Amino acid sequence: MNKPLPPDDDLTLVLDIGKSHAKLVLIDAAGEVVARQVQPNQSTPGPGYTALGVPALEAWLLATIPELPRRRAIRRLSITTHGAAFCGIDDAKGLVLPPMDYEWDGYGDTRAEWQALADPFEETGTPFLPMGLNAGLQLHWLQRHHGEACARVQHWLPYPQYWAWWFSGVACSEVSSLGCHTGLWSPTQADFSPWAYRAGLAARFAPIRRAWEAIGTLRPALAQRLDLPPDIQVMAGSHDSNACLARYLRSDPNALVLSTGTWCVLMAPGASVEGLDATRDELVNVAVDGRPVPTARFMGGREFAVLCGEASPELATVEALAEVMREGWKAVPAFTETGGPFPGQRGRVLRRGIEISIDAVPLALRPALASLYCAEVTAAMVQRLDPQAAADSLILEGPLAANKAFCEALGRFIEPRRLVISQDDVEGTARGAWLLGQSDGGNLRARKSLKKGPNRRHPS
């Protein structure tokens, strides 16, 4: 018996904002891509700090969405963004303070001050990270240096929920962003951290909604400007790595999941949170259903780019990998100052154990060397999170899933585990956001109840 065809008037628009690029992906009810648009992200000067380029993204959305094909068939909007970004808003006036770029590092003595006030790792699962990767530090700095503006903030919103508010006028928060190494959330208590309460921040966050919940419809004036149906359902949205994880929580809940992009994030939902090492960028992530997830990460996409230099990533072939290994080329951590499992170490390139300049590596071999490096760092994270190989598979998502040299090397390094390479043309973050946009959120359910307040709607 033939299956009925999915309706062609039931589309989901996914807004996927990564640190390097923002993407609009229009996906039909069968999960096929109808249209895709990509925009580079650039930061901008803020009031005494570097801010994320929100105005440029807003302008891009206003220009791009009205040109999407079949846009009148869009029924829902699902949003996912990178973490470590929060927006302070006034319901009537919009952004009070633009979100800080987590790569800005002008905190000075405020960093030590915040670390003395913040809760211990055992409470929040949040390690003290470099730059502004702890969003709690960002908000503490803003309170100290922009106290008058902070007093005007009606709601602090995680970055996905800022965009949900921009589209719908409904302010909400969501746990996967609140629990993304912020110091604001207690994963085991499913509540704001004691420090967030002491600092007066917990009370300023909008009510918590689940990532797959529809929080409202498009603001009428915006729907008209974008030439979209006014009854489009806007979902609460989620942190990007957790959107990627969400697609596997029900089908393979104990598998290791590696989400790749600017960051390589390894999540182990079946492992224990005991024994994590905060000094190695190991932390407790919070899944969209509220469960604590042991996590390790490094800025793999950025380090890969540093090692590649001007060489095309397409040169990362299995044959090039074999030559790199045969010739004794090796890279050792680390090539950014963003933490990771080997903090404080200076990246070096070796040939048969002797340190040499990275420029001495033939350009054609540098992508394979970068792939080998990323595979070795990933394997080290796998061994730490799951030393007994309790998970029999590692699921690979994102750009590195198309890198043959990386897949070849990683598959060898993680044996006896199986490497399962995503064959999806849609990146895991966008696919997860699409799944969360479906009526049942992929059959995910909240694991713990959370306090929920009334919706707060922005006047249209």
C-alpha angles and dihedrals in degrees: 000000000000118000115240113256116251115254115269093213096063109087131160121211112210120199107198113183114188126176094259103030141016120217136196110202120184110202130184128222091269091056096253121140113248097178140351131196126184130198128184115238120230129181123230138206112276132187097298096331141058112272134197114261098254096151092053091049091049091051090048092051092048091051099039107040095060088057096053116116118245090008091150087066094059109119102172142020121215121188133199128172142170119275135245092062128110132173128211111213142183109210094226100037105031124221114028093176124015116235115268120245105241090220091066110102110185098118097118114174091352089079094062090042092055094044089055090053100040124095121260123267090254089064102043107018085228120134120205102260133193125260112002098321090124103073090197088066090051093054093044090053091049091051090052098043103028101031095146092052092045089055088060093053110109095184136011109216130191111239098260090050092049089062091044087054091046090057100037109020090233116123119214142144131222133207103233091062095038089053098045100113091296104129085228098097138058106212097195093048095041089223141095115291121260089249091054088055094045091049092051091241100114092065091051096058118098119248116290118252130177119259092244096048121110104231098185146309132282118291103259096234091049093047089055093047092048093043091236132139108270093224096063109137114235113210122215092245135213149233109280102239089047091051086056091049093047094071090063103038092091103031099042107006097172099047121114110244123202114196112193133196129094083342127036105217120187115198125189108188092172096052131088123261088218117106098023114153112224091195091063097055091260113145147156110265121195117229122218090258091053101255118141110245124197106232140182128184150169134188091261099160092052093045090047089055092049091053094044094052108176094342119113115251087226087077089072094104129153089247092054090048090054090051092049090053094042091052092048099243115160138166123206127197141320133025099162133044094232102108120251130156093308105047122183095019123126116232114245137180118219135189114200089338097310119114115238138167116279087232089067090067110096108253092234091059100045097088090052090048089050090050092050090049094050091047092053094049090047092050090052090054091048091053092051097046096042109019094161094051091240088157109066095199142041116208114211119207135174135028096331090061086075093049106099096192092052093048093048093050096042092048090057095044097052099047131168085037117083119242109223110196117204111240093191116124087211116077115249094247093054093041090051091049090050090051091049088052092061118101096262099033090242089305092294116152132193112264094204131024117245132201110263127194130194121291114262112215126200112227110252 
